[in-house]
Amino acid sequence: MRKWIVFLTGLLLFACASSKDMRNLGRDLNILQSRIIVIQKENNLTKREVNDMRAKNLDLRSDFALQLDNLESEIRIISTSIEEYKEFLSRNPEEIYQFKEEMKGRLRFEESRGTPGKGFVDIEDRLKALGGKTDRQIIRVDSRANQ
């Protein structure tokens, strides 16, 4: 029985941690806690950066969608203008000459009133752009008329 008491006492003393072990354990625990705090701060910073990036992404998406809508609208306008131009060029030279003279008359009328409309300025620009083609066609029309 005595052997058992000595054995249990030795086992109890061996199983107990010394104060040095407790200090080491406390120091290790403090180091781990400080590392956890640093990691939590980095995590919070990363979360803020991700949220900022999401907000910027949404802004960029809305800007991109707006620009895409504008480009699609411009493409539709250009396509319509090209179709009108093709139709205009498919007319015979006499019709082109009459159209050009009619538009010049309307433009002069609007200018005489002192309020040339935007539509007429646009038509004048189109007439100027067509000038080379229509002038050549008009010369042919005039030469036919003279014959």
Buried (B, 14 or more C-beta within 10 A) or exposed (E): EEEEEEEEEEEEEEEEEEEEEEEEEEEEEEEEEEEEEEEEEEEEEEEEEEEEEEEEEEEEEEEEEEEEEEEEEEEEEEEEEEEEBEEBEEEEBBEBBEBBEEBBEBBEEBEEEEEBEEEBEEBBEBBEEBEEBBEEBBEEBEEEEEE
